């Protein structure tokens, strides 16, 4: 437990930011699951919508340094490849 007032504030700020970052990551995970479910069901329309949503969320999270930019780009490329393969198979 911090003894200095500024250290106490830092603890409060960090807890708040941690909760916000966790919520953003959870939202990305939820949309990624929706995308993967649409891919598994071979639903191109829903997969495209979910892909756009998850890419948008990852871009904003990477811009705000919630996730690393390279990690976001790697996942976006992986999802784009999945979507492309689904379109080719149909």
C-alpha positions in Angstrom: 0.0 0.0 0.0 1.5 3.3 -1.0 2.2 6.0 1.6 2.5 9.0 -0.7 -0.6 10.8 -2.1 0.7 10.8 -5.7 1.4 7.1 -5.4 -2.1 6.4 -4.2 -3.5 8.3 -7.2 -1.3 6.3 -9.6 -2.7 3.1 -8.1 -6.3 4.4 -8.7 -5.4 5.5 -12.3 -3.7 2.2 -13.1 -6.7 0.2 -11.8 -9.1 2.3 -13.9 -6.9 2.0 -17.1 -6.5 -1.7 -16.5 -10.3 -2.2 -16.4 -10.7 -0.1 -19.6 -8.0 -2.1 -21.4 -9.5 -5.4 -20.3 -12.9 -4.3 -21.6 -11.5 -3.4 -24.9 -9.6 -6.7 -25.2 -12.7 -8.6 -24.2 -14.7 -6.8 -26.9 -12.1 -7.7 -29.5 -12.2 -11.3 -28.4 -16.0 -11.4 -28.6 -16.0 -10.0 -32.2 -13.2 -12.4 -33.2 -15.3 -15.3 -31.9 -18.3 -14.1 -34.0 -16.0 -13.9 -37.0 -14.7 -17.4 -36.5 -18.2 -18.7 -36.0 -19.3 -17.2 -39.3 -16.3 -18.7 -41.0 -17.1 -22.1 -39.5 -20.7 -21.8 -40.7 -19.5 -20.7 -44.1 -21.6 -17.6 -43.9 -19.8 -15.0 -46.1 -22.1 -12.1 -45.4 -21.9 -12.3 -41.7 -18.1 -13.1 -41.9 -17.5 -9.9 -43.8 -19.5 -7.8 -41.3 -17.7 -9.4 -38.4 -14.3 -9.0 -40.1 -14.9 -5.3 -40.5 -16.0 -5.0 -36.9 -13.0 -6.9 -35.5 -10.5 -5.1 -37.7 -11.9 -1.7 -36.7 -11.7 -2.6 -33.0 -8.1 -3.9 -33.4 -7.0 -0.8 -35.2 -8.4 1.5 -32.5 -6.9 -0.7 -29.8 -3.5 -0.6 -31.5 -3.7 3.2 -31.9 -4.4 3.5 -28.2 -1.5 1.1 -27.3 -3.9 -1.4 -25.8 -2.5 -4.1 -28.0 0.8 -4.0 -30.0 0.4 -2.7 -33.5 2.3 -5.7 -35.0 0.0 -8.1 -33.1 -3.0 -6.4 -34.5 -1.6 -6.5 -38.0 -0.7 -10.2 -37.7 -4.2 -11.1 -36.5 -5.9 -8.9 -39.2 -3.8 -10.7 -41.9 -4.8 -14.1 -40.5 -8.5 -13.2 -40.4 -8.3 -11.7 -44.0 -6.7 -15.0 -45.2 -9.5 -17.0 -43.5 -12.1 -14.8 -45.2 -10.4 -15.0 -48.6 -10.2 -18.8 -48.3 -13.9 -18.9 -47.5 -14.8 -16.8 -50.5 -12.7 -19.1 -52.8 -14.3 -22.2 -51.4 -17.8 -21.0 -52.3 
